[in-house]
Amino acid sequence: MPTRDGSTAAGAARMPAPRRGERAARAATVTGGSRPRLGRHVRMRPDRPTDGWVLLGPETVVVLNRTGHAVLRLCDGERTVDDIVAALVADFDEADELVVGEQVRDYLARLVDRNLVALG
C-alpha cells in the first residue's frame, strides 16, 4: 500500500517472530465487523529516539512503521475493521480497498494472536 510519502506497507507486515511456545494453535479470525482495540496492558507510545511509535505490551516492544501506526491509531474499540479500511483508503493514494482490507485483517490477526490487540 503506497503512501503519499512513498513508503510502503511492507514494514507493517514485519513483526517479530513469536517466541518458542508462543505460537497460537489457530490464527484469529478478523472480520469486517470486528471492533479491534489495544489489548489489556498494551499501550502505544511515541518513540523519541526514532521519532516513531512503539507498541508496548507485557515483556514486548513492537516498533511500528507509519502504516502500522496508522492502523492502530484507529483501533479504538468503536470502529469496525471495515471503518478502519475505509479511513485508510481515503488517506493513502492509489490504495485498493480489497488489498488494504486483506492486509489490515492479516496484520490485526497477527497482533491478536500475540494478545497485543483484542477484538470486540
Residue pairs with C-beta under 8 A, 6 or more apart in sequence:
1 8
1 9
1 67
1 88
1 92
1 95
1 99
1 100
1 103
2 8
2 92
2 93
2 94
2 95
3 9
3 66
3 67
3 92
3 93
4 92
4 93
5 66
7 65
7 66
7 67
8 67
9 67
9 103
11 65
11 66
11 67
11 68
12 64
12 65
12 67
12 68
12 71
12 103
12 107
13 103
13 106
13 107
14 65
15 62
15 110
15 111
15 114
16 62
18 24
18 113
18 114
22 114
23 113
24 113
27 109
27 113
28 108
28 109
28 112
28 113
28 119
29 109
30 36
30 81
30 105
30 108
30 109
30 112
30 119
31 81
31 105
32 80
32 81
32 82
32 85
32 101
32 105
33 80
33 81
33 82
34 80
34 81
34 108
34 119
34 120
35 77
35 78
35 79
35 80
35 81
35 119
35 120
36 75
36 77
36 81
36 84
36 108
36 112
36 117
36 118
36 119
36 120
37 75
37 76
37 77
37 117
37 118
37 120
38 44
38 55
38 72
38 75
38 116
38 117
38 118
39 57
39 111
39 115
39 116
39 117
39 118
40 115
40 118
41 57
41 58
42 55
42 56
42 57
42 115
42 116
42 117
43 55
43 56
44 53
44 54
44 55
44 56
44 64
44 69
44 72
44 73
45 53
45 54
45 56
46 52
46 53
46 54
47 53
47 54
47 63
50 63
52 63
52 64
52 65
52 66
52 69
53 63
53 64
53 68
53 69
53 72
54 61
54 62
54 63
54 64
55 61
55 62
55 64
55 68
55 72
55 116
57 114
57 115
57 116
60 114
60 116
62 68
62 116
64 72
68 107
70 88
70 91
71 84
71 88
71 104
71 107
71 108
72 117
74 83
74 84
74 87
74 88
75 84
75 108
75 117
77 120
79 87
81 101
81 104
81 105
81 108
82 101
84 104
85 97
85 100
85 101
85 104
86 97
88 95
88 100
88 104
89 95
89 96
89 97
89 100
92 100
108 117
108 119
111 117
112 118
112 119
